[in-house]
Amino acid sequence: MIEKMNRIKVLLVDDHLMFLEGLQSLFANEKNIEVVGAASNAKIALDIINTKQPDIVITDLSMPDIDGSSLVASIQKMYPSIYTLVLSMHSDAQIISKLIKQNINGYLLKNAEKEELLIAVKTIVGGENYFSKEVSDIYNEGSCKSDYSSIPELSKREKEVLKLIGDEYTTKEIADHLFISQNTVESHRKNMFSKLNVKNVAGLIKMAIKNNLLEY
């Protein structure tokens, strides 16, 4: 009786019945996990949640009524104590980023091994989020690209001035080195302040180091 009470109650949500059956079979021999329901759409899932109160909902994203992201949002609003794990074929960085910002508890791709799915469920119900290495790599790579693309492009001359500023050249030394006037150096400096949204040389150098702009 105690063992049954300590079981992790799982709800499975996916519109592919064969996949649902496969997941049910996967959990069938797990003594510490009990599948309390299987739903082919979000409406059925919410009905089951209301009556069975699972510990964790494992859901796909693509469904016929509302998508998995909206289902997760509904669960978080109505049943904040229930954990959510997305199990999907979608490996798009924007989709993963959106769900992570939505505070899902985990994300696995459908090609994950059985052992990893079991680890994910137990980790999440234990109070920690779980994202597969593949999902984490996709998210981190997408974040890096997003951060980099948000940095305005500097002109060739601005990069030259920036590198010399980083090498501690004075305004006059930069002007002499590049055969331009000191006013032109100041103009390039102000343009970079504006482009990179910084207020002074210290901020400019900090931004340049953070985004590898000195590697010219």
Disulfide bonds with the S-S distance in Angstrom:
none
